[in-house]
Amino acid sequence: MTTGSNVSVERLWWGASSAERLRSRLGRFDLVIAADVVYGATAVAPLLETLRGTLSASGGFLMAHTPRIDPGHVRIRPHTRRRWR
């Protein structure tokens, strides 16, 4: 980490409007880290909308995800193969 870097944690409801409010307050982020945040397929699109609205052009997203045995649990990989920027 370089001198002068800032790290913050925010609670965020996902979706474009929430991302816009956060961006207007804090700008865009260089890195977003998430862990164990996707439990169903319907959560993927709002998550990606939020990332589109909050990551800087060169920003990165790091997510820890544990696949569950439940057959209804979402598989992340098929959703991330699409270009989402």
C-alpha positions in Angstrom: 0.0 0.0 0.0 1.4 3.4 -0.9 1.5 6.3 1.5 -1.7 8.3 1.5 -3.9 5.5 0.4 -7.4 5.3 1.9 -9.3 2.2 2.8 -13.0 2.3 3.7 -15.8 -0.1 4.3 -19.3 0.6 3.2 -22.7 -1.2 3.4 -24.2 -1.0 0.0 -27.5 -2.1 -1.5 -26.8 -3.4 -5.0 -28.0 -1.8 -8.2 -27.4 1.1 -10.4 -29.2 3.8 -8.3 -27.3 2.8 -5.1 -24.0 2.8 -7.0 -24.7 6.2 -8.4 -25.4 7.6 -4.9 -22.2 6.0 -3.5 -20.1 7.3 -6.5 -21.5 10.8 -6.1 -20.3 10.7 -2.4 -17.0 8.9 -2.8 -16.0 8.7 -6.4 -15.0 5.5 -8.2 -13.0 2.8 -6.5 -9.7 1.2 -7.5 -10.6 -2.1 -5.8 -13.7 -3.7 -4.5 -13.4 -6.8 -2.3 -16.4 -9.0 -1.5 -16.7 -12.4 0.3 -19.7 -14.8 0.3 -22.1 -12.3 -1.1 -23.9 -14.2 -3.9 -26.5 -16.8 -2.8 -28.7 -16.9 -5.8 -28.7 -16.2 -9.6 -30.9 -13.1 -9.2 -28.1 -11.4 -7.2 -25.5 -11.5 -10.0 -27.0 -8.8 -12.3 -27.4 -6.3 -9.5 -23.9 -7.0 -8.3 -22.5 -6.4 -11.8 -24.5 -3.2 -12.1 -23.0 -2.0 -8.9 -19.5 -2.8 -10.0 -20.1 -1.0 -13.4 -21.1 2.1 -11.4 -18.4 2.1 -8.8 -15.2 0.7 -10.2 -12.7 3.0 -11.9 -11.7 2.3 -15.5 -8.7 0.3 -14.3 -10.3 -0.9 -11.1 -10.4 -4.5 -10.0 -12.9 -6.8 -8.2 -11.9 -9.6 -5.9 -14.5 -12.0 -4.7 -14.2 -15.0 -2.5 -17.0 -17.4 -3.3 -17.8 -20.9 -1.9 -20.0 -23.0 -4.1 -22.7 -24.7 -2.1 -24.1 -28.2 -2.5 -27.7 -26.8 -2.9 -28.7 -27.2 -6.6 -30.4 -23.8 -6.5 -27.1 -22.0 -5.6 -25.7 -19.9 -8.4 -22.6 -20.8 -10.3 -20.6 -17.6 -10.7 -18.3 -18.6 -13.6 -20.9 -18.6 -16.4 -21.9 -15.0 -15.4 -18.4 -13.7 -15.4 -17.4 -15.0 -18.9 -19.5 -12.2 -20.4 -17.9 -8.8 -20.9 -19.6 -6.7 -18.3 -17.9 -3.3 -18.6 
